[in-house]
Structure formats: structure tokens, C-alpha cells
Amino acid sequence: MHQALYKSIQLKSVRTAFSRAGIKNRMMKQFMKETGFTIRELAGLFGVSHSVVGHHLKGNRSLPTAALIQFTQLQGDWQAFCKSDCKEAIPVTHARSKIRQQAARFWKQEVATASFEVARLSRLLEQQQQRYRKLEAKLRFIILQRKIYTDKGRTLFLKIREDAVLQSMNNCCPEKQAILQYRLELAKQREQLAIAMTNSLQ
């Protein structure tokens, strides 16, 4: 008799707690938001139809007492789980394995693409730097020659060559080298990230 009385008091307290100021459906909505459980999943756990849970969430109808108790227990279990260090192994399905293989191929291709881009930009930057140094030396020499020679014919020729060298230097100037350097650094970061992602799948 004491047991029956205690159970009756427990059920009454549960119903009272869930009926105050619409708490009954707000608590469940919050729980669903935090955990990702759907109406159908909760209905399956409580042993009721999904429409019963749906009416409860809308505030049209209260859940059966047994379902209320189960929900309270489910909340407690979830809170205990969140506080624990329990790390259950996640099963790998056939579909997940295929996705993993696709991801591995994707990152492998990304590594190859990024590595090619790093090599290409490095080579291009080095070529521009070398060309600019040669043109710079050539320009300085031409300017010096213009100071040495005074005849108009040779001076005019050197001036034309000076303008041509300056024009060529525009194609490999430090400003363009800086842009290449920037693109190279981005490519290197992309390569390192792709390598890290590839290693994470092994």
C-alpha cells in the first residue's frame, strides 16, 4: 500500500511539474532542440503515436503519465551522458565507408593540384625575380652609357633602349612579384591543409 501511495504521489508530482505555465511542452521542445531527437523518435521511446507527442508539443493534450515519467528519465539520462566521459564507438556503415573513400580521393586530388600550383608559382616567381635583376642591371648600364656618350645618334639609341627596358621591367616589377608571392603562400596553405585532411582519414 505504501508503494502504491508513493507511486501515486510521484505521478501526481510529475504531472504538476509538467503542467505549470506550459512547462510540459517547452521542456520537451528544448530537449528536442538540444539533442536532435524527432517527434517520431520520442514517440517510439515512449511507446505512443507521434500524433500524441505532436499534440503535447502544441499544448493541446498532455502525454500519458507513463510517457511523462519516461521523458523525465530520458532527460536525466541525457544530462548524465553529457557530464560523463563516455565515448561510445560510432559504427561505420557501408555508405559511410564509400563517402570516406570519396573524401580520400578528393583530398588526394587536392594535394596534387595544390602541389602543382605551388611548383608553378614558385618557378614563375623565381623567373620574374631573375629577369627583373637582369633588366635592372641592364638599365643601370644603359643610363651610365648615356652619360658617357655625347653624340646624338648613340644617345637617342640608348634612350630608346632605356624606354624598352623600363617597359619590360613593368612585367616583372616588385609589385607583380608581391602578387605572385601572395598567391604562392595561399597555394602552400592549401597544400598543407589538403595534406592534413588526407592524413586525418588514414
N, C-alpha and C positions, 0 to 999 in steps of 0.2 A: 504493500500500500504506500509506504514511504517512497518507494521507487517510482510508482505511478504519479504520486503527488509532485515529486521532484521534476519528472519529465514534463508534467503539465505546466509547472511554473517556468521551466526552461523554454517551452514552446511559446508560452504567453509573453515572456520577456523578449524572445526573438521577434515575434510579431509586433510588439510595441516599439521595439527599436527600429524596425523597418517601416513603420507607419508614420513616424514623426516627420512633419514638414517635407514630405516627399522624398525622404532619405532612401526609401526602399528601392526606387528606380535609379536615383542619382548615383548611389553606391555601385550598382551593377554597371551603369554606363561608364563610370570612372574606371572600374575594374576592366571592362572590355577595352577601353582606350589604352590602358597601361599594358595589358597582356596581349591584346590582339585576338582574343577569343571572339568568335562569332556567335550570333544568336543560336544557330543550329548546333554549334559545338556545346554551348552551355545547356541547351535543351537535352542533348544526348547524355551529358554528365548528370543532369538532374532527373532523367527518366521521364521527361514531359515533352509535349509537342513544341515546335518552335513558335507556334502562334501563341501559346501560353506565355512564353518568355517575352514575345513581342508585346502582348497586352500589358504585361507587367512593366516593361520599359516605358510604355506610353502612359502608365498610371491609371489604366482602365480597370485592371484587375490585379489582385495580389497573387503571388505564387503560392502553391500548396505549401503547407508547413514543412513537409519533408524536404522540399526543394530549397526553402529558405535556410534550413539547417545545413543542407549540403553546400549552399553558396557561402555561408559563414565559414564552414570548414575549408572550402576551396580558397577563400581569401586568406585564411590563416596559413594554409599550406604554401600559397604563393609568397606571402611575406617572409615565411621561414626560409623558403628556397632562395629568395633574393638576398637574404642575410648570410646564407651559407656559402661555402666554397665548393659546393658540389658542381662538378663539371662532367656531366654525362656525355659519353661519346655520341656524336651525331652520325647516324647511319648514312652511307653513301649509296644512293640509288644508281641504277644503270643510266638514267637520264642525266644525273649529276656528273657521272663519270665522263659522259660524252661532252658535256659542257666544259668540264675540266680539260679534256683533250683539245677542244676547240680553242679554249683560252691559252693553252700552252703553245699551240700553233700560231695564234695571233701574236703573243709576246715574242716568240722566236722570230717571226717576220718583222716585228717592230725593232728588235735588236739589230737584225740585218740591215733594215732600212736606215736606222739611225747611225749605225757604224759606217755605212756607205756615205751618208751625208757628212759625217764628221771628217772622213778621209778626203772627200771632195772639197769641202770648205777649207780644210787645213792646207791642202795643196794650192787652192786658189789664193788664199791669204798670203802664203809664202811667195807665190809668183808675183803678186802685186807689190809686196814689200821689196823684193829683189829688183823688180822693174823700176819702182819709184827711186830706189837708191841709185840705180844706174842713170836714170834720167836726171836726177838731181846733180850727180857728178858731172854729167854732160853739160847741163845748163850752166853750172858754175864755170866750167871750162870755156864755154862759148862767150859768156859775159866777160871773162878775162881776156879772151882773144879780141873782143870788140874794143877793149881799152888799148890793146897793143897796136892793132892796125888802124890806120887813119884814112886809107883810100876808100872812096865812096862805094865802089863796086863790092869790095870784100865786106865792108861794114854793113851794106844793105843785105848781102847774102847771110851774114851772121845774125842780123836782126830777124830775117825770115825764119832761120833755123831756130832761133830762140823762141819765137812765137809758136813754132811747130812743137817744140819740146814741151813748152808750157801747156799746150793743148793735150798732148799725150799724158802729161802728169795728172791732168784732171781725171783721167780714167782709173788712176790707181793712187789717188791722193790719200792722205791720212784719214780724212773724213769717211771715204768709202771703205778704207781698211777697218775703221772702227765699226761700221755696219756689219762687215763680214765677221769681225771678231765677236760681235754680239750674236749673230746667227750661229756661229760656231759654238759658243758657250751654251746656247739653247739646245743645239743638237747633242752636245755632250751630256747635258742634263737628261734629255730624252733617252739617250742611250743607257745611262746609268739607271734610270727608273725602269726601263724595259728589262734590263738585266736583273734588277732586284725583284721585279714581278715574276720573271721566269724562274728565278731561284726559289721564290716562295711557293711555287707549285710542285717543286721536287720533293 
